[in-house]
């Protein structure tokens, strides 16, 4: 009996040359989970996956079953648009990180949200000029679109004209935050053990609503609360323009922590605050839940879909509501324990193994007989 023909799929590895934010995190963890799946499940043994990456790749994933091949001489958008299609010619291509080459028809693309259409003011002119047409083209060119929440699917259909029947929801995993032991040096280095602190984690951007976190810190001081507010995350003025360089005058901003440092922050915080106006999914509140940190989250966008009944919700546009919900958690030990317990259970529902399995089903559907 002859063995089944291998199904070959190339992976756009440009994300390995980019700064790690939520999109790159998704791409890395999904590829690692697919790699584990190829070594474990019999049905996955019919697949041959390979990463094509530019030569300025600055990270290497520890993979056993998916090789990485650096190709071309260009970098960035030029590599993705000019060289990647040439090296992927005649093959199926999976783009796991929000962008795709125009000159390739046989591709599957992961697009996490429609935020550049919903909040264009939050991005630089150059980023908008590149991302908007690329995202609109993905809806027409890609054979399937993978997105990370029902909210994002609805937004992509409404704002970008994506077809419902080829836009699939696959929830990401969250257990990556458990992969590294906590590095407590960040606590000592920033003197965070002196009093309880509220943690906020995000890239600094207008729609992430860090301004409300800053106003909360001022309000807590004005009302005599012996608690500090700590903000962790990077800035990217190239992508977010002036909105990516927001100054936080009342919070303690500690920059972009490593995964191990971030784990230590989640574990040490009195609670986690996530007042974002817009998220395609939102890793931070579920990362906090996975580490037993009580979560106060925005009631907007996909956040209730992700957090379920495991978070205490606030109106992100109402400073007094944010303050009141935070104070409820700080002042009520029973509520904190309840949120902690529910959060641990909720976080367990999102795994990268499940994400990889569901993504593989989408790939298999594309490879069905009769499809080009």
PLY file of the C-alpha trace (Angstrom):
ply
format ascii 1.0
element vertex 372
property float x
property float y
property float z
element edge 371
property int vertex1
property int vertex2
end_header
0.00 0.00 0.00
1.48 3.34 -0.99
1.91 6.02 1.65
-0.20 9.16 1.27
1.41 12.11 -0.50
2.86 14.69 1.86
0.96 17.95 2.02
3.53 20.69 1.81
2.93 24.10 3.39
5.38 26.98 3.64
5.22 29.47 6.53
5.96 33.17 6.12
8.67 33.67 8.75
9.00 37.46 8.59
7.64 37.59 12.17
10.99 36.21 13.37
12.64 39.51 12.38
10.06 41.71 14.14
9.66 42.98 17.69
7.46 40.62 19.69
3.99 42.00 20.39
0.70 40.08 20.43
0.76 39.24 16.70
4.31 37.90 16.78
3.55 36.01 19.99
0.63 34.32 18.24
2.77 33.38 15.25
5.63 31.98 17.35
3.47 29.95 19.69
1.26 28.59 16.91
4.30 27.46 14.90
5.81 25.78 17.98
2.50 24.00 18.66
2.27 22.86 15.03
5.81 21.53 15.35
4.82 19.47 18.42
1.70 18.27 16.62
3.74 17.01 13.66
5.71 14.81 16.04
2.71 13.45 17.95
-0.41 12.94 15.85
-0.58 10.33 13.06
-2.72 12.59 10.84
-0.14 15.35 11.17
2.57 13.05 9.78
1.13 13.67 6.30
2.28 17.28 6.48
5.59 18.82 5.51
5.97 22.37 6.88
8.89 24.72 6.33
9.53 28.32 7.44
10.87 30.79 4.89
12.47 33.77 6.62
14.53 36.84 5.67
18.23 36.89 6.48
17.77 39.53 9.20
15.93 37.00 11.39
16.84 37.77 15.02
15.13 34.85 16.78
15.27 31.09 16.32
12.49 28.83 17.54
13.38 25.48 19.07
11.71 23.20 16.51
12.16 19.51 15.73
9.88 18.96 12.74
9.67 22.31 10.94
12.94 23.48 9.34
13.76 27.15 8.79
15.30 28.36 5.54
16.58 31.91 5.14
16.03 33.18 1.62
16.59 36.35 -0.37
18.61 39.47 0.38
15.99 42.10 1.23
14.25 42.80 4.55
10.87 43.96 5.84
8.04 44.69 3.41
10.38 44.50 0.42
11.34 40.91 1.30
7.72 39.93 1.92
6.39 41.43 -1.29
9.25 40.84 -3.75
11.30 37.83 -2.64
8.95 35.65 -0.61
6.50 35.06 -3.52
9.37 33.97 -5.74
10.70 31.44 -3.23
7.17 30.21 -2.46
6.10 29.92 -6.11
3.96 26.88 -6.81
3.53 26.17 -3.08
0.87 26.86 -0.48
1.86 29.64 1.94
0.62 30.32 5.47
1.05 33.90 6.74
0.68 33.74 10.56
1.27 37.40 11.37
-1.28 39.85 9.90
0.29 40.50 6.47
0.69 38.70 3.16
2.45 39.10 -0.19
0.25 40.39 -3.02
1.93 38.29 -5.68
0.94 34.84 -4.43
-2.48 33.27 -4.86
-2.22 30.02 -2.91
-2.17 31.29 0.64
-3.85 31.23 4.04
-3.50 34.31 6.25
-4.02 34.99 9.95
-5.43 38.47 10.61
-6.22 39.23 14.23
-8.36 42.35 14.07
-9.60 45.33 12.07
-8.21 47.94 14.45
-6.48 49.97 11.73
-9.97 50.54 10.25
-11.77 50.95 13.59
-9.15 53.29 15.10
-7.06 54.73 12.23
-6.11 57.74 14.36
-4.05 55.44 16.59
-1.56 54.62 13.82
1.07 56.49 11.85
0.23 57.60 8.32
2.82 55.28 6.78
1.56 52.26 8.72
-2.04 52.96 7.70
-1.02 53.44 4.07
0.59 49.99 4.03
-1.66 47.94 6.33
-5.10 48.97 5.07
-4.69 47.93 1.40
-2.80 44.78 2.41
-5.58 43.72 4.76
-8.28 44.44 2.18
-6.34 42.43 -0.40
-5.98 39.50 2.02
-9.75 39.23 2.18
-9.85 38.78 -1.60
-6.65 36.80 -2.29
-6.30 34.42 0.65
-8.16 31.10 0.35
-8.88 31.20 4.09
-8.56 33.81 6.85
-7.87 32.77 10.44
-8.80 35.26 13.16
-8.74 35.01 16.93
-12.26 35.91 18.12
-15.84 36.14 16.95
-15.59 39.89 17.57
-12.67 40.14 15.13
-14.49 38.03 12.55
-17.53 40.33 12.74
-15.29 43.41 12.42
-13.39 42.01 9.44
-16.66 41.21 7.68
-18.23 44.60 8.46
-15.24 46.91 7.99
-13.16 45.02 5.42
-15.76 43.11 3.44
-14.35 39.67 4.25
-16.50 36.71 3.29
-18.03 34.93 6.25
-17.56 31.43 4.84
-13.78 31.76 4.53
-13.13 33.67 7.77
-12.56 31.18 10.61
-12.24 31.80 14.35
-9.42 29.95 16.10
-8.74 31.03 19.68
-5.07 31.33 20.68
-3.45 29.61 23.63
-2.17 31.20 26.81
0.11 28.67 28.51
3.26 30.27 27.05
3.33 32.51 30.12
3.98 29.38 32.22
6.99 28.24 30.19
9.61 30.31 32.03
10.21 30.46 35.81
9.55 33.86 37.33
12.46 36.30 37.40
11.94 38.27 40.62
14.82 40.60 39.89
12.40 43.00 38.21
10.51 43.32 41.50
13.67 44.19 43.43
15.09 46.41 40.70
11.97 48.59 40.65
11.28 48.52 44.42
7.87 46.94 43.90
7.78 45.03 47.18
7.33 48.18 49.31
3.53 48.31 48.91
0.77 46.64 46.84
0.75 47.51 43.16
-1.76 47.39 40.32
-0.30 46.09 37.07
-1.18 47.19 33.52
0.51 45.55 30.50
0.25 46.68 26.89
1.97 48.42 24.03
1.58 52.17 24.58
-1.12 53.21 22.13
-4.15 55.47 22.33
-6.77 52.73 22.00
-5.03 50.67 24.71
-6.19 53.46 27.07
-3.04 53.82 29.15
-4.12 57.42 29.74
-6.94 56.08 31.95
-4.36 54.03 33.89
-2.39 57.21 34.48
-5.48 59.06 35.67
-6.31 56.14 37.96
-2.89 56.42 39.57
-3.50 60.11 40.26
-6.97 59.41 41.67
-5.63 56.69 43.99
-3.02 59.11 45.34
-5.57 61.90 45.76
-7.87 59.61 47.76
-5.18 58.31 50.04
-4.86 54.74 48.71
-1.52 53.20 49.67
-1.02 51.45 46.35
1.12 52.10 43.29
0.32 51.59 39.61
2.88 49.89 37.38
2.77 49.92 33.57
4.79 47.43 31.54
5.14 47.40 27.77
7.00 48.90 24.86
6.49 51.86 22.56
6.55 51.88 18.77
6.26 55.34 17.24
6.95 53.90 13.74
3.69 51.94 13.90
1.61 54.09 16.25
2.98 57.55 15.47
2.70 60.11 18.26
0.06 57.93 19.94
2.75 55.34 20.58
4.82 57.74 22.64
2.30 58.65 25.34
3.86 60.02 28.50
2.67 58.50 31.77
3.31 60.97 34.55
1.66 59.23 37.53
2.42 55.56 36.96
5.71 53.74 37.28
6.62 52.69 33.73
9.14 49.85 33.72
9.54 49.23 29.97
9.21 45.93 28.14
9.83 42.99 30.50
11.05 39.54 29.47
8.62 36.63 29.73
10.19 35.55 33.02
10.00 39.09 34.41
6.40 39.45 33.23
5.49 36.27 35.06
7.00 37.68 38.26
4.97 40.88 37.84
1.69 39.00 37.35
2.37 36.82 40.38
3.27 39.75 42.62
0.55 42.23 41.59
-2.46 42.87 43.82
-4.58 42.91 40.66
-4.33 43.40 36.91
-6.05 46.25 35.03
-6.83 46.08 31.31
-8.97 49.10 30.26
-8.45 48.80 26.49
-11.01 50.21 24.06
-10.22 47.65 21.36
-8.68 44.17 21.24
-8.86 41.39 18.70
-8.34 38.96 21.57
-6.07 40.38 24.29
-3.36 38.14 25.77
-2.54 40.08 28.98
-5.71 39.50 31.04
-5.65 35.76 30.35
-1.92 35.61 31.07
-2.69 37.27 34.41
-5.47 34.75 35.07
-3.15 31.84 34.30
-0.87 33.08 37.09
-3.59 33.67 39.67
-3.78 37.45 39.38
-7.30 38.97 39.80
-8.36 40.84 36.64
-10.33 44.05 36.13
-10.98 44.31 32.39
-12.70 46.56 29.90
-16.21 45.62 28.83
-15.37 46.61 25.24
-14.58 44.70 22.03
-13.49 41.04 22.32
-12.41 41.25 25.96
-15.60 39.79 27.53
-15.51 37.04 24.89
-11.99 36.10 26.00
-12.34 36.60 29.75
-15.85 35.22 30.20
-17.09 35.33 33.80
-13.57 35.29 35.24
-13.00 39.08 35.26
-14.57 42.09 36.93
-15.59 44.48 34.13
-15.36 48.26 33.91
-16.41 50.88 31.38
-13.10 51.96 29.76
-14.51 55.44 29.08
-15.56 56.03 32.70
-12.68 56.91 35.05
-14.87 56.69 38.13
-16.07 53.22 37.21
-12.49 52.06 36.68
-11.55 53.50 40.08
-14.53 51.87 41.82
-13.91 48.42 40.34
-10.22 48.56 41.23
-11.07 49.58 44.79
-13.57 46.73 45.08
-10.82 44.25 44.29
-8.24 45.92 46.53
-10.61 46.11 49.51
-12.30 42.69 49.27
-10.10 39.64 49.90
-13.00 37.28 49.19
-13.60 38.88 45.79
-9.89 38.65 44.96
-9.88 34.94 45.78
-13.03 34.37 43.75
-11.54 36.13 40.72
-8.29 34.23 41.17
-10.06 30.86 41.19
-12.28 31.65 38.22
-9.35 33.07 36.30
-7.23 29.95 36.70
-10.07 27.83 35.31
-10.76 30.22 32.44
-7.13 30.34 31.33
-7.03 26.55 31.05
-9.59 26.70 28.23
-7.10 28.35 25.86
-4.20 26.14 24.75
-1.81 26.31 21.84
-2.33 22.61 21.18
-6.03 23.26 20.56
-5.12 26.28 18.41
-2.74 24.16 16.30
-5.27 21.34 15.89
-8.00 23.70 14.71
-5.59 25.50 12.37
-4.54 22.16 10.91
-8.19 21.36 10.18
-8.43 24.59 8.19
-5.28 23.67 6.26
-6.73 20.21 5.56
-9.93 21.73 4.21
-7.90 23.87 1.81
-6.05 20.74 0.61
-9.27 18.82 -0.09
-9.40 17.11 -3.52
-10.67 19.46 -6.20
-9.09 22.57 -4.65
-6.32 24.23 -6.58
0 1
1 2
2 3
3 4
4 5
5 6
6 7
7 8
8 9
9 10
10 11
11 12
12 13
13 14
14 15
15 16
16 17
17 18
18 19
19 20
20 21
21 22
22 23
23 24
24 25
25 26
26 27
27 28
28 29
29 30
30 31
31 32
32 33
33 34
34 35
35 36
36 37
37 38
38 39
39 40
40 41
41 42
42 43
43 44
44 45
45 46
46 47
47 48
48 49
49 50
50 51
51 52
52 53
53 54
54 55
55 56
56 57
57 58
58 59
59 60
60 61
61 62
62 63
63 64
64 65
65 66
66 67
67 68
68 69
69 70
70 71
71 72
72 73
73 74
74 75
75 76
76 77
77 78
78 79
79 80
80 81
81 82
82 83
83 84
84 85
85 86
86 87
87 88
88 89
89 90
90 91
91 92
92 93
93 94
94 95
95 96
96 97
97 98
98 99
99 100
100 101
101 102
102 103
103 104
104 105
105 106
106 107
107 108
108 109
109 110
110 111
111 112
112 113
113 114
114 115
115 116
116 117
117 118
118 119
119 120
120 121
121 122
122 123
123 124
124 125
125 126
126 127
127 128
128 129
129 130
130 131
131 132
132 133
133 134
134 135
135 136
136 137
137 138
138 139
139 140
140 141
141 142
142 143
143 144
144 145
145 146
146 147
147 148
148 149
149 150
150 151
151 152
152 153
153 154
154 155
155 156
156 157
157 158
158 159
159 160
160 161
161 162
162 163
163 164
164 165
165 166
166 167
167 168
168 169
169 170
170 171
171 172
172 173
173 174
174 175
175 176
176 177
177 178
178 179
179 180
180 181
181 182
182 183
183 184
184 185
185 186
186 187
187 188
188 189
189 190
190 191
191 192
192 193
193 194
194 195
195 196
196 197
197 198
198 199
199 200
200 201
201 202
202 203
203 204
204 205
205 206
206 207
207 208
208 209
209 210
210 211
211 212
212 213
213 214
214 215
215 216
216 217
217 218
218 219
219 220
220 221
221 222
222 223
223 224
224 225
225 226
226 227
227 228
228 229
229 230
230 231
231 232
232 233
233 234
234 235
235 236
236 237
237 238
238 239
239 240
240 241
241 242
242 243
243 244
244 245
245 246
246 247
247 248
248 249
249 250
250 251
251 252
252 253
253 254
254 255
255 256
256 257
257 258
258 259
259 260
260 261
261 262
262 263
263 264
264 265
265 266
266 267
267 268
268 269
269 270
270 271
271 272
272 273
273 274
274 275
275 276
276 277
277 278
278 279
279 280
280 281
281 282
282 283
283 284
284 285
285 286
286 287
287 288
288 289
289 290
290 291
291 292
292 293
293 294
294 295
295 296
296 297
297 298
298 299
299 300
300 301
301 302
302 303
303 304
304 305
305 306
306 307
307 308
308 309
309 310
310 311
311 312
312 313
313 314
314 315
315 316
316 317
317 318
318 319
319 320
320 321
321 322
322 323
323 324
324 325
325 326
326 327
327 328
328 329
329 330
330 331
331 332
332 333
333 334
334 335
335 336
336 337
337 338
338 339
339 340
340 341
341 342
342 343
343 344
344 345
345 346
346 347
347 348
348 349
349 350
350 351
351 352
352 353
353 354
354 355
355 356
356 357
357 358
358 359
359 360
360 361
361 362
362 363
363 364
364 365
365 366
366 367
367 368
368 369
369 370
370 371
